[in-house]
Amino acid sequence: MLQNPAPDTTDSAPDLGTRLRKRRKECGLTMQAVADSAGLTAGFISQVERNLAAPSLASLTCIAEALGSHITDFLGAPPNAAEVSRDTLRELYAVPGGTFAYERLSTTFPGSQLTAVLIHEPPGSRSEPMRHRGEELFFVLEGELTVTVDGATRILRRGDSIHFDSQRLHSTWNHTDKETTVIVCNTMDVFGGDDADEDRAPDRGPE
């Protein structure tokens, strides 16, 4: 795993659960309403608001949208204005309290729809079952991953991939005792458009 952690800016800010609960109450929404809109369960929303569970990047995106917000209102991803992503320059980042570590692979530009992240899943880690708009593709770089889509469970090993409609109920589990590294490409906006209006950063070449 890369040793380039993103700066930790959470110490002085309210915890994620508190901010999500505050926003939900501002919107006058019940946990069930948020869960229905986000494709999650009310029990999971309750756990997130009490900081008993940490959402994945995808589920936090859906929760934020259900609250009339964007994921960037609750989590800042490292910027990436360059078309080329360099291995030695990418930063690791994570949802506060979460076990997954992410590396941003894709950039943004006017009209872009594809997002891609490298996900490091520690042994035993699971994602919450969810459904959302769009589609996604997983490609296993290292390790193994159990993927369940609409009740059908498959084990992906190094070099394997799966591509499915994200509106189908899906979840993942690292069933091994080693870290699993997966490339995930989907059509959810998990980064925002903050890079789109900036000048395209030049490729700095191999470091």
Buried (B, 14 or more C-beta within 10 A) or exposed (E): EBEBEBEEEEEEEEBBBEBBBEBBEEBEBEBEBBBBBBBBBBEBBBBBBEBEBBBBBBBBBBBBBBBEBBBBBBBBBBBBBBEEBEEEBBBBBBBBBBBBBBBBBBBBBEEBEEBBBBBBBBEEBBBBBBBBEBBBBBBBEEBBBBBBBEEEEEEBEEEBEBEBEBEBEBBBBBBBEEBBBBBBBBEBBBBBEEBBEEEEBEEEEEE
